[in-house]
Amino acid sequence: MTTAQISDTFSIGGDLPVHRLGYGAMQLTGPGVWGEPLDRPGALAVVQSAIEQGVDFIDTADSYGPQVSEQIIAEAAFPYPEGLVIATKAGLTRTGPGVWPVCGRPEYLTQQVELSLRNLKVDRIDLIQLHRIDPQVPLADQLGAFKDLQDQGKVRHIGVSEVSVEELRAAREIAEIVSVQNLYNLTNRKSQDVLDYAAAEGIAFIPWFPIATGDLAAPDSPVADIARELDATPSQVALAWLLQKSPVILPIPGTKSVDHLTENLGAARLTLSDEDMARLDALA
């Protein structure tokens, strides 16, 4: 059994079973998530190593690069191994490094999904996520573009990102929403209500920026203490906390280093005691 396969599974949309510790592909690009990576062979090696270590859920976006992340995934892994689920996103445009204008016009979203199909070399996107809700465009029009593509067989499942509970409820009135991707980690739990709602409804919760130990990793912090006790790293403790926090959580730690990737996936081998979880929960 490979490392990632030690983590248990969650079935996205009821028909896409994945091991819960995945890989986020944002860092496969250049600085500012813009352009080519400084080390393209290294980026290819990270994707290949992730799959070799049992990762079967990769999350990316059309705006990472833009397009670069999707293209690297395809170059590294196509033809894809059976069971590999690739999620991507649309709804942000790019005008330069670190700049992310929102665009939810239906024609733009449709165009970008078609582009993702081509870049990923697939006939259907496993999971397309609305990267951000565009306040200038009716939500029904934004998700309606994805629904039309779903009806055409080009999209399997639909998710949303950075939404409130109210927005998630509204989205579910328009389309079947199988996942939500919000910022959530040891140091930022502002989306706790969204996680609680997702858990109650059986919706996958994909925390982006899952490793944010920050000052909590200081030598005298509870995170560092627990890491020492378990012969682990603070990052592994942060990921293990997420995995044990809720069965609907699918962490997607990203990295451009094979060594760091291997370290992250090692979190699947960690078991936190009830006391450890309580100590970490108390940090909120």
C-alpha beads as a LAMMPS data file, in Angstrom:
LAMMPS data file: protein, C-alpha beads

284 atoms
283 bonds

1 atom types
1 bond types

-500.0 500.0 xlo xhi
-500.0 500.0 ylo yhi
-500.0 500.0 zlo zhi

Masses

1 110.0

Atoms # bond

1 1 1 0.000 0.000 0.000
2 1 1 1.360 3.423 -0.983
3 1 1 1.443 6.303 1.482
4 1 1 -1.609 8.252 0.270
5 1 1 -3.680 5.076 0.184
6 1 1 -3.399 4.802 3.970
7 1 1 -5.838 7.689 4.231
8 1 1 -9.431 6.511 4.005
9 1 1 -11.658 7.333 1.045
10 1 1 -14.473 9.703 0.226
11 1 1 -16.763 9.340 -2.760
12 1 1 -17.128 12.705 -4.515
13 1 1 -20.662 12.992 -5.837
14 1 1 -21.281 9.426 -4.758
15 1 1 -19.414 7.918 -7.714
16 1 1 -15.826 9.213 -7.611
17 1 1 -14.022 7.471 -4.736
18 1 1 -10.696 9.080 -3.851
19 1 1 -8.225 8.755 -1.010
20 1 1 -8.731 11.792 1.146
21 1 1 -5.174 13.142 1.062
22 1 1 -4.747 14.677 -2.366
23 1 1 -2.451 17.131 -4.128
24 1 1 -3.029 20.790 -4.993
25 1 1 -1.269 21.798 -8.204
26 1 1 -1.081 25.585 -7.877
27 1 1 2.650 25.626 -7.163
28 1 1 3.542 23.857 -10.411
29 1 1 3.755 27.281 -12.085
30 1 1 6.142 30.215 -11.930
31 1 1 6.344 32.903 -9.208
32 1 1 3.017 34.580 -8.480
33 1 1 1.290 31.504 -9.976
34 1 1 2.241 33.012 -13.328
35 1 1 3.991 31.477 -16.311
36 1 1 6.289 28.517 -16.570
37 1 1 7.897 27.010 -13.467
38 1 1 11.550 27.744 -12.893
39 1 1 12.147 23.975 -12.970
40 1 1 9.731 22.277 -15.370
41 1 1 11.331 18.799 -15.067
42 1 1 11.013 19.169 -11.300
43 1 1 7.330 20.080 -11.631
44 1 1 6.707 17.030 -13.815
45 1 1 8.506 14.853 -11.265
46 1 1 6.262 16.108 -8.436
47 1 1 3.089 15.102 -10.300
48 1 1 4.549 11.717 -11.193
49 1 1 5.731 11.126 -7.631
50 1 1 2.326 12.069 -6.214
51 1 1 0.665 9.413 -8.343
52 1 1 3.369 6.858 -7.545
53 1 1 2.769 7.514 -3.842
54 1 1 -0.926 6.789 -4.223
55 1 1 -2.496 10.201 -4.761
56 1 1 -5.634 9.776 -6.839
57 1 1 -7.135 13.266 -6.370
58 1 1 -5.400 16.263 -7.969
59 1 1 -6.851 19.765 -7.792
60 1 1 -5.879 22.479 -10.255
61 1 1 -7.393 25.487 -12.074
62 1 1 -7.366 27.056 -15.519
63 1 1 -5.951 30.232 -13.931
64 1 1 -2.832 28.569 -12.505
65 1 1 -0.286 29.816 -14.993
66 1 1 -2.740 30.429 -16.622
67 1 1 -3.102 26.962 -18.198
68 1 1 0.410 25.917 -17.183
69 1 1 -0.612 23.706 -14.242
70 1 1 -3.152 21.761 -16.305
71 1 1 -0.647 21.301 -19.123
72 1 1 2.040 20.009 -16.745
73 1 1 -0.399 17.523 -15.200
74 1 1 -1.229 16.177 -18.656
75 1 1 2.410 16.018 -19.726
76 1 1 3.378 14.214 -16.524
77 1 1 0.527 11.746 -16.238
78 1 1 -1.349 11.252 -19.510
79 1 1 -2.587 8.648 -20.260
80 1 1 -3.963 8.814 -16.758
81 1 1 -4.016 5.792 -14.467
82 1 1 -7.424 4.330 -13.796
83 1 1 -9.131 5.981 -10.851
84 1 1 -7.233 9.280 -10.983
85 1 1 -9.659 12.163 -10.392
86 1 1 -8.624 15.604 -11.633
87 1 1 -10.602 18.595 -10.420
88 1 1 -10.176 21.997 -12.007
89 1 1 -11.701 25.446 -11.620
90 1 1 -12.879 28.361 -13.754
91 1 1 -14.041 31.851 -12.901
92 1 1 -10.843 33.856 -12.399
93 1 1 -8.892 35.582 -15.152
94 1 1 -5.205 36.534 -15.047
95 1 1 -3.560 39.800 -16.017
96 1 1 -0.214 39.270 -14.311
97 1 1 1.599 37.612 -11.403
98 1 1 -0.537 37.551 -8.257
99 1 1 -3.503 39.262 -9.969
100 1 1 -6.831 37.396 -10.087
101 1 1 -9.806 39.340 -11.530
102 1 1 -13.160 37.544 -11.213
103 1 1 -15.127 36.727 -14.363
104 1 1 -18.298 34.688 -14.188
105 1 1 -19.809 35.453 -17.569
106 1 1 -21.322 32.214 -18.903
107 1 1 -19.563 32.460 -22.258
108 1 1 -16.224 32.894 -20.494
109 1 1 -16.809 29.938 -18.167
110 1 1 -17.828 27.766 -21.120
111 1 1 -14.733 28.816 -23.072
112 1 1 -12.453 28.037 -20.128
113 1 1 -13.905 24.586 -19.527
114 1 1 -13.399 23.797 -23.215
115 1 1 -9.798 24.977 -22.811
116 1 1 -9.320 22.802 -19.715
117 1 1 -10.625 19.777 -21.595
118 1 1 -7.978 20.388 -24.230
119 1 1 -5.152 21.121 -21.788
120 1 1 -5.909 18.087 -19.618
121 1 1 -6.488 15.893 -22.699
122 1 1 -9.799 14.565 -21.413
123 1 1 -13.298 14.297 -22.836
124 1 1 -14.943 15.122 -19.516
125 1 1 -13.899 17.128 -16.459
126 1 1 -14.366 15.014 -13.320
127 1 1 -15.101 18.030 -11.114
128 1 1 -15.427 21.615 -12.304
129 1 1 -15.514 24.238 -9.568
130 1 1 -16.622 27.855 -9.748
131 1 1 -13.406 29.496 -8.539
132 1 1 -15.224 32.561 -7.179
133 1 1 -18.774 33.824 -7.436
134 1 1 -18.867 36.897 -9.689
135 1 1 -21.136 39.447 -7.955
136 1 1 -21.800 41.121 -11.319
137 1 1 -23.373 38.005 -12.856
138 1 1 -26.441 36.092 -11.614
139 1 1 -25.320 32.886 -9.887
140 1 1 -27.865 30.957 -11.942
141 1 1 -26.085 32.066 -15.117
142 1 1 -22.659 31.081 -13.769
143 1 1 -23.658 27.629 -12.596
144 1 1 -25.994 27.315 -15.568
145 1 1 -22.957 27.353 -17.862
146 1 1 -21.550 24.379 -15.963
147 1 1 -24.929 22.620 -16.013
148 1 1 -25.130 22.993 -19.797
149 1 1 -21.679 21.423 -20.113
150 1 1 -22.762 18.692 -17.708
151 1 1 -25.785 17.969 -19.914
152 1 1 -23.405 17.721 -22.883
153 1 1 -21.297 15.128 -21.056
154 1 1 -18.277 17.439 -20.770
155 1 1 -18.543 17.860 -16.986
156 1 1 -19.224 15.111 -14.479
157 1 1 -19.679 17.045 -11.228
158 1 1 -19.922 20.676 -10.115
159 1 1 -18.419 22.370 -7.056
160 1 1 -18.006 25.879 -5.673
161 1 1 -15.212 27.748 -3.918
162 1 1 -15.002 30.407 -1.199
163 1 1 -18.704 30.525 -0.406
164 1 1 -20.811 31.127 2.683
165 1 1 -23.441 28.667 3.874
166 1 1 -26.101 30.910 2.353
167 1 1 -24.299 30.968 -1.003
168 1 1 -23.826 27.203 -0.890
169 1 1 -27.534 26.725 -0.246
170 1 1 -28.347 29.059 -3.143
171 1 1 -25.978 27.174 -5.439
172 1 1 -27.671 23.883 -4.546
173 1 1 -31.001 25.332 -5.705
174 1 1 -29.455 25.760 -9.160
175 1 1 -27.275 22.665 -9.618
176 1 1 -26.190 19.573 -7.758
177 1 1 -23.138 20.746 -5.800
178 1 1 -20.844 17.925 -4.678
179 1 1 -17.917 19.918 -3.261
180 1 1 -16.956 23.187 -1.647
181 1 1 -13.408 24.547 -1.535
182 1 1 -12.809 27.150 1.180
183 1 1 -9.821 28.401 3.148
184 1 1 -9.602 26.290 6.318
185 1 1 -6.697 25.185 8.465
186 1 1 -5.392 25.078 12.029
187 1 1 -4.991 28.845 12.168
188 1 1 -8.045 29.947 10.152
189 1 1 -11.419 28.355 10.872
190 1 1 -13.711 31.094 9.599
191 1 1 -15.384 28.505 7.358
192 1 1 -16.268 26.189 10.246
193 1 1 -19.986 26.741 9.587
194 1 1 -19.500 25.793 5.927
195 1 1 -17.621 22.646 6.961
196 1 1 -20.396 21.748 9.400
197 1 1 -23.006 22.211 6.671
198 1 1 -20.985 20.177 4.162
199 1 1 -20.520 17.368 6.692
200 1 1 -24.253 17.259 7.430
201 1 1 -25.074 17.149 3.702
202 1 1 -22.334 14.726 2.619
203 1 1 -20.605 17.355 0.469
204 1 1 -16.833 17.125 0.008
205 1 1 -14.999 19.949 1.809
206 1 1 -11.669 20.740 0.157
207 1 1 -9.617 23.086 2.356
208 1 1 -7.202 25.178 0.340
209 1 1 -4.020 26.365 2.046
210 1 1 -4.365 23.398 4.448
211 1 1 -0.905 23.811 6.001
212 1 1 -0.709 27.125 7.830
213 1 1 0.988 26.366 11.104
214 1 1 2.752 29.749 11.229
215 1 1 3.585 30.748 14.783
216 1 1 1.915 27.554 15.966
217 1 1 5.023 25.690 14.790
218 1 1 7.252 27.617 17.196
219 1 1 9.377 25.254 19.324
220 1 1 7.193 25.733 22.419
221 1 1 3.830 25.478 20.665
222 1 1 1.344 22.574 21.057
223 1 1 1.780 21.757 17.363
224 1 1 5.538 21.388 17.777
225 1 1 5.064 19.442 21.008
226 1 1 2.730 16.956 19.360
227 1 1 5.032 16.689 16.336
228 1 1 7.960 15.781 18.603
229 1 1 5.884 13.260 20.520
230 1 1 4.835 11.534 17.293
231 1 1 8.211 11.874 15.535
232 1 1 6.466 13.939 12.879
233 1 1 6.658 17.454 11.449
234 1 1 4.300 20.350 12.272
235 1 1 2.969 20.198 8.695
236 1 1 2.105 16.533 9.111
237 1 1 0.311 17.302 12.377
238 1 1 -1.696 20.068 10.666
239 1 1 -2.755 17.694 7.885
240 1 1 -3.523 14.837 10.268
241 1 1 -5.717 17.222 12.261
242 1 1 -7.705 17.985 9.102
243 1 1 -8.065 14.311 8.199
244 1 1 -9.406 13.514 11.654
245 1 1 -11.540 16.656 11.942
246 1 1 -14.231 15.396 9.562
247 1 1 -14.623 12.483 7.122
248 1 1 -15.716 14.886 4.362
249 1 1 -12.439 16.859 4.420
250 1 1 -10.099 16.286 1.462
251 1 1 -6.847 18.197 2.104
252 1 1 -4.870 19.144 -1.009
253 1 1 -1.432 20.305 0.162
254 1 1 0.613 21.734 -2.675
255 1 1 4.346 21.828 -3.245
256 1 1 6.941 21.987 -6.013
257 1 1 9.325 19.650 -4.148
258 1 1 9.224 15.844 -4.212
259 1 1 10.726 15.725 -0.720
260 1 1 8.091 18.096 0.644
261 1 1 5.384 16.110 -1.161
262 1 1 6.585 12.912 0.521
263 1 1 6.626 14.663 3.886
264 1 1 3.052 15.905 3.407
265 1 1 1.760 12.490 2.387
266 1 1 3.345 11.062 5.517
267 1 1 0.473 12.696 7.428
268 1 1 -1.678 9.769 6.327
269 1 1 0.335 7.540 8.658
270 1 1 -0.277 9.766 11.680
271 1 1 -2.957 9.084 14.270
272 1 1 -3.725 11.878 16.692
273 1 1 -5.130 10.919 20.085
274 1 1 -8.314 12.483 21.444
275 1 1 -6.073 14.532 23.725
276 1 1 -3.978 15.706 20.752
277 1 1 -7.119 16.710 18.862
278 1 1 -8.434 18.595 21.885
279 1 1 -5.140 20.485 22.272
280 1 1 -5.205 21.458 18.613
281 1 1 -8.918 22.329 18.624
282 1 1 -8.233 24.697 21.522
283 1 1 -5.879 26.755 19.356
284 1 1 -8.802 28.304 17.486

Bonds

1 1 1 2
2 1 2 3
3 1 3 4
4 1 4 5
5 1 5 6
6 1 6 7
7 1 7 8
8 1 8 9
9 1 9 10
10 1 10 11
11 1 11 12
12 1 12 13
13 1 13 14
14 1 14 15
15 1 15 16
16 1 16 17
17 1 17 18
18 1 18 19
19 1 19 20
20 1 20 21
21 1 21 22
22 1 22 23
23 1 23 24
24 1 24 25
25 1 25 26
26 1 26 27
27 1 27 28
28 1 28 29
29 1 29 30
30 1 30 31
31 1 31 32
32 1 32 33
33 1 33 34
34 1 34 35
35 1 35 36
36 1 36 37
37 1 37 38
38 1 38 39
39 1 39 40
40 1 40 41
41 1 41 42
42 1 42 43
43 1 43 44
44 1 44 45
45 1 45 46
46 1 46 47
47 1 47 48
48 1 48 49
49 1 49 50
50 1 50 51
51 1 51 52
52 1 52 53
53 1 53 54
54 1 54 55
55 1 55 56
56 1 56 57
57 1 57 58
58 1 58 59
59 1 59 60
60 1 60 61
61 1 61 62
62 1 62 63
63 1 63 64
64 1 64 65
65 1 65 66
66 1 66 67
67 1 67 68
68 1 68 69
69 1 69 70
70 1 70 71
71 1 71 72
72 1 72 73
73 1 73 74
74 1 74 75
75 1 75 76
76 1 76 77
77 1 77 78
78 1 78 79
79 1 79 80
80 1 80 81
81 1 81 82
82 1 82 83
83 1 83 84
84 1 84 85
85 1 85 86
86 1 86 87
87 1 87 88
88 1 88 89
89 1 89 90
90 1 90 91
91 1 91 92
92 1 92 93
93 1 93 94
94 1 94 95
95 1 95 96
96 1 96 97
97 1 97 98
98 1 98 99
99 1 99 100
100 1 100 101
101 1 101 102
102 1 102 103
103 1 103 104
104 1 104 105
105 1 105 106
106 1 106 107
107 1 107 108
108 1 108 109
109 1 109 110
110 1 110 111
111 1 111 112
112 1 112 113
113 1 113 114
114 1 114 115
115 1 115 116
116 1 116 117
117 1 117 118
118 1 118 119
119 1 119 120
120 1 120 121
121 1 121 122
122 1 122 123
123 1 123 124
124 1 124 125
125 1 125 126
126 1 126 127
127 1 127 128
128 1 128 129
129 1 129 130
130 1 130 131
131 1 131 132
132 1 132 133
133 1 133 134
134 1 134 135
135 1 135 136
136 1 136 137
137 1 137 138
138 1 138 139
139 1 139 140
140 1 140 141
141 1 141 142
142 1 142 143
143 1 143 144
144 1 144 145
145 1 145 146
146 1 146 147
147 1 147 148
148 1 148 149
149 1 149 150
150 1 150 151
151 1 151 152
152 1 152 153
153 1 153 154
154 1 154 155
155 1 155 156
156 1 156 157
157 1 157 158
158 1 158 159
159 1 159 160
160 1 160 161
161 1 161 162
162 1 162 163
163 1 163 164
164 1 164 165
165 1 165 166
166 1 166 167
167 1 167 168
168 1 168 169
169 1 169 170
170 1 170 171
171 1 171 172
172 1 172 173
173 1 173 174
174 1 174 175
175 1 175 176
176 1 176 177
177 1 177 178
178 1 178 179
179 1 179 180
180 1 180 181
181 1 181 182
182 1 182 183
183 1 183 184
184 1 184 185
185 1 185 186
186 1 186 187
187 1 187 188
188 1 188 189
189 1 189 190
190 1 190 191
191 1 191 192
192 1 192 193
193 1 193 194
194 1 194 195
195 1 195 196
196 1 196 197
197 1 197 198
198 1 198 199
199 1 199 200
200 1 200 201
201 1 201 202
202 1 202 203
203 1 203 204
204 1 204 205
205 1 205 206
206 1 206 207
207 1 207 208
208 1 208 209
209 1 209 210
210 1 210 211
211 1 211 212
212 1 212 213
213 1 213 214
214 1 214 215
215 1 215 216
216 1 216 217
217 1 217 218
218 1 218 219
219 1 219 220
220 1 220 221
221 1 221 222
222 1 222 223
223 1 223 224
224 1 224 225
225 1 225 226
226 1 226 227
227 1 227 228
228 1 228 229
229 1 229 230
230 1 230 231
231 1 231 232
232 1 232 233
233 1 233 234
234 1 234 235
235 1 235 236
236 1 236 237
237 1 237 238
238 1 238 239
239 1 239 240
240 1 240 241
241 1 241 242
242 1 242 243
243 1 243 244
244 1 244 245
245 1 245 246
246 1 246 247
247 1 247 248
248 1 248 249
249 1 249 250
250 1 250 251
251 1 251 252
252 1 252 253
253 1 253 254
254 1 254 255
255 1 255 256
256 1 256 257
257 1 257 258
258 1 258 259
259 1 259 260
260 1 260 261
261 1 261 262
262 1 262 263
263 1 263 264
264 1 264 265
265 1 265 266
266 1 266 267
267 1 267 268
268 1 268 269
269 1 269 270
270 1 270 271
271 1 271 272
272 1 272 273
273 1 273 274
274 1 274 275
275 1 275 276
276 1 276 277
277 1 277 278
278 1 278 279
279 1 279 280
280 1 280 281
281 1 281 282
282 1 282 283
283 1 283 284
